[in-house]
């Protein structure tokens, strides 16, 4: 499947999201979310709306260390909706000998009326086929 200009814009959102997440920059991070966002974390209850997701992130960031990495596996875009599916790994900081968590994530984006692609739905899971060594 060839990449469209719009898929590139969706990937730009994810790239900015990754940088903001790793910097724990909540203002930038949540400027990338659709107001109707839903987050379905593998280890938490479903969260609806930016305020609920942001509150969860604020608490989670207090314990998160290391760097979140992402490798895209599949991309789709049709009209004002797009999806990115990929693997993630929370790489621990230098000196930590324990591997961080891994998983797969499905991200759905919706194009806003002003032309920006915003994160609408984020769902992750912990499948057996994603391992830390995939990221080394």
C-alpha positions as CSV (number, residue, x, y, z in Angstrom):
1,X,0.0,0.0,0.0
2,X,1.6,3.3,-1.0
3,X,1.8,6.1,1.5
4,X,-0.4,9.1,1.1
5,X,0.4,12.7,2.1
6,X,-2.2,12.3,4.8
7,X,-0.6,9.2,6.2
8,X,2.6,11.2,6.5
9,X,0.7,13.8,8.6
10,X,-0.7,11.1,10.8
11,X,2.9,9.8,11.4
12,X,4.0,13.4,12.2
13,X,1.4,13.4,15.0
14,X,2.8,10.1,16.3
15,X,6.4,11.4,16.1
16,X,5.5,14.5,18.0
17,X,3.4,12.4,20.5
18,X,6.4,10.1,21.1
19,X,8.7,13.1,21.8
20,X,6.2,14.7,24.1
21,X,5.5,11.5,25.9
22,X,9.2,10.7,26.5
23,X,9.8,14.3,27.7
24,X,6.6,14.1,29.9
25,X,5.4,17.3,28.2
26,X,1.7,17.1,29.0
27,X,0.8,20.3,27.2
28,X,2.3,19.2,23.9
29,X,1.1,15.7,24.4
30,X,-2.6,16.6,24.9
31,X,-2.6,19.1,22.1
32,X,-2.4,16.0,19.8
33,X,-5.6,14.4,21.1
34,X,-9.1,14.6,19.7
35,X,-11.5,16.0,22.4
36,X,-13.5,12.7,22.2
37,X,-10.4,10.5,22.7
38,X,-10.7,7.0,24.3
39,X,-7.8,5.1,25.8
40,X,-8.0,1.4,26.4
41,X,-4.8,0.5,28.3
42,X,-4.0,-3.2,28.7
43,X,-3.8,-2.7,32.5
44,X,-6.4,-0.1,33.3
45,X,-10.0,0.8,32.9
46,X,-11.2,2.4,29.7
47,X,-10.7,6.2,29.8
48,X,-12.9,8.6,27.9
49,X,-12.1,12.2,27.1
50,X,-8.9,14.2,27.3
51,X,-9.3,15.2,31.0
52,X,-9.6,11.6,32.2
53,X,-6.7,10.4,30.0
54,X,-4.5,13.4,31.1
55,X,-5.2,12.6,34.8
56,X,-4.1,9.0,34.3
57,X,-0.9,10.2,32.5
58,X,0.0,12.6,35.2
59,X,0.0,9.8,37.7
60,X,1.7,7.2,35.4
61,X,4.5,9.7,34.6
62,X,5.5,9.8,38.2
63,X,6.6,6.1,38.0
64,X,7.7,5.9,34.3
65,X,11.4,5.8,33.5
66,X,13.2,5.1,30.3
67,X,12.2,5.8,26.8
68,X,9.1,4.6,24.9
69,X,9.9,3.2,21.5
70,X,7.5,2.4,18.6
71,X,7.8,0.4,15.4
72,X,5.0,0.7,12.9
73,X,3.6,-2.5,11.5
74,X,0.5,-1.4,9.5
75,X,-1.0,1.9,8.4
76,X,-4.5,2.7,6.9
77,X,-6.1,6.0,5.9
78,X,-9.4,6.6,4.3
79,X,-11.1,10.0,4.3
80,X,-10.9,11.6,7.7
81,X,-9.9,8.5,9.6
82,X,-6.6,6.7,9.9
83,X,-5.1,3.9,11.9
84,X,-1.5,3.0,12.8
85,X,-0.7,-0.4,14.3
86,X,2.7,-1.2,15.8
87,X,4.8,-2.6,18.5
88,X,6.1,-0.7,21.5
89,X,8.8,-1.1,24.1
90,X,9.5,0.9,27.2
91,X,13.3,0.8,27.1
92,X,14.7,1.2,30.7
93,X,17.2,3.9,31.5
94,X,20.9,3.1,31.4
95,X,22.1,1.0,34.3
96,X,18.8,-0.8,34.8
97,X,19.2,-4.5,34.1
98,X,15.5,-5.4,34.0
99,X,13.7,-5.2,30.6
100,X,10.8,-2.8,30.3
101,X,7.3,-3.7,29.1
102,X,6.4,-4.5,25.5
103,X,3.1,-4.7,23.6
104,X,1.2,-3.8,20.5
105,X,-0.8,-0.7,20.0
106,X,-3.7,0.3,17.7
107,X,-4.0,4.1,17.2
108,X,-7.0,5.6,15.4
109,X,-6.8,9.2,14.2
110,X,-9.5,11.6,13.0
111,X,-8.8,14.6,10.8
112,X,-10.2,17.7,12.5
113,X,-12.1,20.5,10.7
114,X,-8.9,22.6,10.7
115,X,-7.0,19.8,8.9
116,X,-5.0,18.4,11.9
117,X,-4.8,14.7,12.5
118,X,-5.7,14.1,16.2
119,X,-5.5,10.9,18.3
120,X,-9.0,9.6,18.8
121,X,-8.5,6.0,20.1
122,X,-5.5,4.3,21.6
123,X,-5.6,0.6,22.6
124,X,-2.7,-1.5,23.7
125,X,-2.3,-5.1,24.6
126,X,0.5,-7.4,25.7
127,X,0.8,-10.2,23.0
128,X,3.5,-12.9,23.2
129,X,5.1,-12.0,19.9
130,X,6.5,-8.6,20.9
131,X,9.7,-8.8,22.9
132,X,12.4,-6.4,24.1
133,X,15.0,-8.0,21.7
134,X,12.9,-6.8,18.8
135,X,14.1,-3.3,19.6
136,X,17.8,-3.9,20.0
